[in-house]
């Protein structure tokens, strides 16, 4: 990961820890909303490549009842899976940076055993575009929440990881 001084404007904006923290926050919040307990620590590492890759984000299903295991084997999912491992591994340092940001700004907190994450329910993330957030940014936030719920319904997180071709 390059220092802030050497990052391009695009890299600094897209991989900004505050922006990625909200993506992490939203996916953890979605996961917890679906299952009622903490999200696996690995969740933001799995969801972020889906959200940042615009073509994948646009191919996500519109409804939560489309199972992940079915979607990933259909044309939209196969397209999303192509290059996923590379995208996921290349953004690990940025997701780690965003998690540190999330912890220090109290958006997320790790559980005592550090295997799970919980979100701060006092934080309010805008889900409509306005002067501060474009439609695309808000779409990232919404799709991140969706992915948290969707992955929660996908069964064990290890199953989701196996379907994506990644290992812990």
Secondary structure, 3 states (H helix, E strand, C coil): CCCHHHCCHHHHHHCCHHHHHHHHHHHHHHHHHHHCCCEECCHHHHHHHHHHCHHHHHHCCCCCCCCHHHHCCCHHHHHHHCCHHHHHHHCHHHHHHHHHHHHHCCCEEECCCCCEEEECCCCCCCCCCCCCCCHHHHHHHHHHHHHHHHHHHCCCHHHHHHHHCCCC
